[in-house]
Amino acid sequence: MADLKIFQVDSSVVSAQRFDARLTVNAVAPIFAEHFPDYPIVPGACIVGFISDCIALMKGAAVGAFTIPRVAFLEPIVPQLSLCLEIEKRLDSYRFRIHHEAINYCRGVIALEGDGV
């Protein structure tokens, strides 16, 4: 997902238990020409893919198969937004939230398959 260059990580703090980052949505990412030209929004699959890339940074290893037991796309993520991403490792899953101040844009849980946790 990193090759899509949708999210620019402006700053981050990463550990095995937590990932905190400030992000900016790249206004000139090529995906916006297709999704959607008149009202560009970040596709949900790209959001989940980016979060799995961040979990890989936390783990220090690639993320294999995973399930998404819960996800909510609450507000559209559009170009030039400044956002915060928080990921917290739980016993057998990772809880995430993308927000800006009091506005939640996306939140959910990703569970890695097998010994991926």
Backbone bond lengths (Angstrom), bond angles and torsions (degrees), N, CA, C in turn:
res aa  C-N    CA-C-N  psi(-1)  N-CA   C-N-CA  omega(-1)  CA-C   N-CA-C  phi
1 M - - - 1.451 - - 1.523 112.49 -
2 A 1.316 116.41 -26.32 1.467 119.70 -178.40 1.521 111.49 -59.23
3 D 1.336 116.72 -30.28 1.456 120.08 -178.14 1.531 112.45 -69.17
4 L 1.326 118.00 -14.84 1.467 120.48 177.49 1.527 111.95 -77.81
5 K 1.325 116.94 -18.60 1.467 123.02 176.76 1.535 113.28 53.07
6 I 1.326 115.69 41.19 1.463 120.37 178.72 1.522 110.73 -80.43
7 F 1.332 115.48 -45.36 1.458 120.75 -177.75 1.522 109.96 -106.75
8 Q 1.315 115.42 132.67 1.459 120.82 171.91 1.522 106.99 -105.03
9 V 1.326 116.36 123.27 1.461 120.94 178.45 1.522 107.47 -84.53
10 D 1.313 116.08 111.19 1.465 121.67 -178.35 1.525 111.36 -81.38
11 S 1.332 117.04 -35.22 1.460 121.84 174.97 1.522 107.83 -160.05
12 S 1.334 115.93 152.91 1.461 119.11 179.24 1.521 111.05 -155.79
13 V 1.321 114.33 154.87 1.455 123.77 171.97 1.521 105.23 -129.31
14 V 1.340 116.12 120.80 1.460 120.95 -172.98 1.520 109.92 -124.18
15 S 1.325 115.82 133.10 1.462 122.15 171.09 1.527 107.22 -140.81
16 A 1.310 116.84 176.29 1.461 120.59 178.91 1.527 111.50 -66.57
17 Q 1.330 117.63 -22.79 1.461 121.83 -176.34 1.525 114.26 -102.58
18 R 1.342 116.68 -19.52 1.466 119.25 -172.52 1.521 111.74 -152.37
19 F 1.332 114.25 146.64 1.466 122.15 175.96 1.525 105.72 -132.60
20 D 1.317 117.19 122.14 1.467 122.51 175.80 1.520 107.69 -126.80
21 A 1.327 116.59 129.22 1.462 119.27 -178.62 1.521 110.90 -145.84
22 R 1.308 113.45 151.92 1.464 121.74 168.49 1.519 106.39 -105.20
23 L 1.320 115.46 131.07 1.462 121.96 -174.30 1.517 110.91 -124.96
24 T 1.317 115.01 155.08 1.460 122.00 168.48 1.524 107.09 -126.69
25 V 1.319 116.48 137.08 1.453 120.62 178.09 1.526 107.86 -83.53
26 N 1.329 116.08 121.21 1.459 123.43 -176.37 1.536 110.01 -68.40
27 A 1.310 116.67 113.61 1.466 122.02 -176.36 1.521 113.31 -66.79
28 V 1.327 117.91 -21.37 1.469 119.72 -177.21 1.536 112.35 -108.35
29 A 1.326 117.15 18.55 1.468 119.68 176.35 1.527 108.94 -61.66
30 P 1.332 117.86 132.81 1.470 121.47 -176.12 1.531 114.52 -58.08
31 I 1.334 117.99 -25.93 1.471 120.79 -178.25 1.525 111.67 -59.11
32 F 1.340 117.02 -28.58 1.464 119.98 -176.05 1.528 113.12 -70.94
33 A 1.322 118.03 -17.86 1.467 120.48 175.45 1.532 110.58 -68.55
34 E 1.332 115.93 -24.93 1.461 120.78 -178.77 1.524 113.25 -106.34
35 H 1.322 117.47 -23.50 1.472 120.65 -169.88 1.510 110.88 -133.53
36 F 1.179 125.05 80.71 1.457 133.43 -11.64 1.514 106.64 -119.60
37 P 1.311 119.41 141.45 1.477 120.81 -173.06 1.538 114.13 -55.71
38 D 1.332 117.41 -39.45 1.461 120.13 -177.27 1.527 113.50 -85.35
39 Y 1.329 116.95 -20.03 1.460 122.05 177.55 1.528 108.47 -149.72
40 P 1.333 116.47 79.46 1.471 119.74 -174.63 1.527 112.28 -67.19
41 I 1.337 114.74 130.68 1.463 121.28 173.78 1.528 108.38 -137.21
42 V 1.319 116.20 153.08 1.458 121.13 178.20 1.533 108.08 -75.23
43 P 1.333 117.94 125.20 1.471 120.21 177.75 1.531 111.32 -62.67
44 G 1.323 116.41 144.65 1.455 121.26 179.56 1.514 112.77 -57.14
45 A 1.322 117.56 -39.01 1.471 120.83 179.13 1.523 110.99 -61.70
46 C 1.326 117.10 -35.54 1.472 120.54 178.62 1.524 111.13 -70.60
47 I 1.323 116.68 -35.12 1.467 120.33 176.82 1.526 109.39 -64.02
48 V 1.326 116.80 -49.49 1.468 121.01 -179.59 1.526 110.54 -62.82
49 G 1.328 117.45 -40.56 1.461 120.74 177.95 1.514 112.44 -61.95
50 F 1.325 116.93 -41.32 1.460 121.01 178.00 1.528 110.51 -64.28
51 I 1.318 116.62 -42.09 1.467 120.04 178.92 1.525 110.33 -63.62
52 S 1.335 118.20 -39.54 1.476 119.55 177.92 1.528 110.53 -65.70
53 D 1.336 118.11 -33.89 1.476 120.89 174.26 1.528 110.62 -63.08
54 C 1.315 117.04 -39.45 1.468 120.84 178.94 1.522 110.84 -68.70
55 I 1.331 117.73 -37.26 1.465 120.93 176.16 1.528 109.68 -63.22
56 A 1.336 117.32 -37.68 1.469 120.53 176.59 1.530 110.72 -60.36
57 L 1.323 117.68 -37.89 1.472 120.73 176.18 1.525 110.53 -64.26
58 M 1.312 116.85 -39.25 1.459 120.56 177.97 1.524 111.28 -63.82
59 K 1.331 115.41 -42.81 1.468 121.04 -177.34 1.515 112.81 -77.62
60 G 1.317 116.36 -25.40 1.457 119.96 -173.25 1.514 112.01 75.35
61 A 1.327 116.52 20.93 1.470 122.19 -179.01 1.525 108.65 -156.94
62 A 1.312 115.00 159.15 1.471 120.23 179.62 1.526 110.90 -62.54
63 V 1.315 115.56 150.67 1.457 122.09 175.47 1.522 107.29 -93.86
64 G 1.323 116.09 126.92 1.463 120.95 176.51 1.524 109.81 -87.66
65 A 1.314 115.05 -137.23 1.463 120.98 -179.93 1.528 110.21 -68.55
66 F 1.338 115.22 145.10 1.460 119.95 177.12 1.513 109.75 -149.20
67 T 1.316 115.17 162.30 1.458 121.50 173.50 1.521 107.96 -116.63
68 I 1.311 114.38 161.26 1.467 121.00 178.47 1.530 106.54 -121.90
69 P 1.336 116.73 86.62 1.464 118.32 -177.65 1.528 113.54 -65.48
70 R 1.338 115.64 -23.27 1.465 118.06 -179.53 1.517 108.50 -154.82
71 V 1.334 116.03 131.29 1.461 121.36 172.16 1.523 108.26 -152.17
72 A 1.314 115.13 142.04 1.463 120.67 176.67 1.528 108.02 -134.77
73 F 1.328 115.81 121.84 1.460 122.30 174.08 1.525 105.18 -97.01
74 L 1.327 116.33 101.94 1.459 121.42 -167.67 1.520 114.31 -92.44
75 E 1.313 116.46 -32.16 1.465 122.74 179.24 1.522 107.74 -142.31
76 P 1.342 118.39 147.53 1.466 119.02 177.69 1.533 111.58 -66.95
77 I 1.315 115.39 137.48 1.467 121.46 174.83 1.521 106.68 -95.57
78 V 1.321 115.46 115.73 1.464 121.88 -172.62 1.532 110.18 -116.58
79 P 1.343 117.02 163.96 1.471 120.20 179.99 1.525 112.81 -54.91
80 Q 1.325 114.24 146.09 1.456 126.37 175.03 1.522 115.38 75.49
81 L 1.330 117.77 3.34 1.462 118.98 175.77 1.519 110.48 -68.23
82 S 1.305 115.77 143.65 1.461 122.09 169.91 1.519 106.51 -102.88
83 L 1.329 115.78 125.62 1.461 120.76 -172.17 1.518 111.53 -132.62
84 C 1.318 115.65 163.76 1.458 122.78 170.81 1.519 107.64 -116.19
85 L 1.318 116.31 137.72 1.462 122.51 174.63 1.519 107.80 -116.88
86 E 1.318 116.07 129.20 1.459 122.07 175.24 1.518 108.06 -124.35
87 I 1.336 116.28 129.53 1.459 121.78 174.75 1.518 106.88 -127.82
88 E 1.317 115.91 131.47 1.460 121.03 179.59 1.522 109.13 -125.38
89 K 1.323 116.56 127.52 1.460 120.84 177.27 1.510 109.17 -76.45
90 R 1.311 115.69 129.23 1.457 122.42 173.40 1.520 107.49 -106.90
91 L 1.289 117.88 -174.86 1.457 121.95 -176.76 1.532 112.09 -53.23
92 D 1.319 116.76 -51.22 1.465 120.03 -176.16 1.530 112.98 -130.28
93 S 1.323 116.89 21.30 1.460 119.89 -177.20 1.527 110.03 -161.22
94 Y 1.333 114.42 177.24 1.466 122.40 177.22 1.524 107.81 -126.00
95 R 1.326 116.18 124.67 1.460 122.05 177.55 1.524 108.07 -97.93
96 F 1.335 117.45 134.06 1.463 120.37 -177.79 1.516 111.41 -131.77
97 R 1.329 113.23 157.97 1.469 121.05 176.60 1.516 108.44 -151.56
98 I 1.322 115.99 133.04 1.466 122.78 172.40 1.520 105.98 -113.76
99 H 1.341 115.13 125.41 1.461 118.51 -175.57 1.528 110.28 -150.95
100 H 1.315 114.15 169.25 1.466 122.81 168.68 1.516 105.73 -140.77
101 E 1.329 114.80 114.38 1.462 121.33 -175.86 1.530 109.07 51.35
102 A 1.314 119.65 -122.23 1.464 121.62 -175.38 1.530 113.70 -87.07
103 I 1.330 117.83 -3.49 1.469 120.74 -176.92 1.522 110.12 -94.71
104 N 1.330 116.48 119.33 1.460 122.06 173.32 1.525 108.69 -90.49
105 Y 1.327 116.00 126.64 1.463 121.22 179.07 1.525 111.72 -96.95
106 C 1.317 116.67 -37.06 1.454 121.01 -178.00 1.526 108.18 -158.37
107 R 1.327 116.06 144.03 1.460 120.28 174.08 1.513 108.65 -154.40
108 G 1.323 115.05 155.83 1.445 118.33 -179.95 1.506 113.36 173.06
109 V 1.325 114.25 -166.01 1.451 122.96 -177.30 1.523 108.61 -135.54
110 I 1.325 116.12 135.05 1.455 122.55 173.36 1.529 107.55 -117.99
111 A 1.326 116.36 128.61 1.461 121.91 177.97 1.525 108.36 -113.57
112 L 1.321 116.59 123.10 1.461 120.83 -179.99 1.517 109.17 -80.04
113 E 1.328 116.43 143.54 1.458 122.04 179.74 1.515 111.51 -79.90
114 G 1.319 117.05 149.97 1.456 121.79 173.60 1.503 113.68 60.74
115 D 1.347 116.24 -134.93 1.455 120.02 -178.27 1.524 111.55 -89.88
116 G 1.328 117.63 17.35 1.455 121.80 -178.25 1.503 114.74 -68.93
117 V 1.339 117.61 -17.53 1.459 120.82 -178.67 1.497 108.40 -72.08
